[in-house]
Amino acid sequence: MKNDTAHMEHSQRGGGDVVEKLELGEMITIRASKKQELRLYWSDFSGSWRLNLRTWYVDPESGEWRPTKRGVSLSHRDLAMVLESLDRLESPGRLTIRPQDSES
């Protein structure tokens, strides 16, 4: 996956800006360090819109940003469940996760 640097610089949100709406083709970049960042962006996967959250790193040989395997792709339904769970989270360690298919 080749990184479009001009697009990344154009769509990067920083300095504490509040993102009201993330459009298709835009990207939110959260810099963790000089060599690692988290990117959030919408994609179309087989006709289904998904929110991607992926860690990217600077390739030491080429100096280009590349995606890692660390990340998640959420459907609208999954994203809604995550946001609802975060809303109910009162303090660290208070969220209980239960398996969907529990055998009794």
Beta strands, then each sheet from edge to edge (+ up, - down):
strand 1: 28-33
strand 2: 36-45
strand 3: 48-58
strand 4: 65-75
sheet 1: 1+ 2- 3+ 4-
end
